[in-house]
């Protein structure tokens, strides 16, 4: 849990500040590859100045931006593998020690949001509020990941996301008995980056990345 008392201003949220929470936020695949992806992505976000803040409200917004990064990863998993992870933004907000008052303030200054009653003590309201705010942060995050600070364009970003699931994506190869076997490094069954990008089964996920990694799923 992140503590923000006695915190001086004009600082930035580092990966070390986020590491413990990242272990539970980026936890779909069991080998830690998504946490490595998230750490690298946060370096790009930090380099772009998007991890810096000047006051406590700004600090809250940066933490929500981190959850925007998490949302991109979870939604990619949903789009690419048709495996919704059902992230709980209310629990994540609690782990980050987000102030419900400041979350409400960020909601209040959003001109595009239909004003509705926000009960900071209601877990469902906190989930939807943080999900909405973190989704809005993707407009800032996506260009950083895609362009000069990021993974080398849309194709590079797509491959970086896909690579976190490569241990799962490459385990099944059809054989004569209809069983699966593992494609190890160097095996002919291991797809190249070009093959991944042109794979018809990945077309939907690639288009989702190309169009900006927008929030995906029934709540969107």
FENURCOR-V316409 format. One record per helix or strand of 3 or more residues. SS is the DSSP state (a for helix, b for strand). FROM is the first residue (numbers start at 1). TO is the last residue. Records with the same first field share a line. If there is no record, write none. Layout:
BEGIN
SS: FROM-TO, FROM-TO
END
This chain:
BEGIN
a: 15-25, 33-47, 56-81, 89-95, 100-108, 123-136, 138-146, 153-163, 166-169, 193-198, 200-210
END
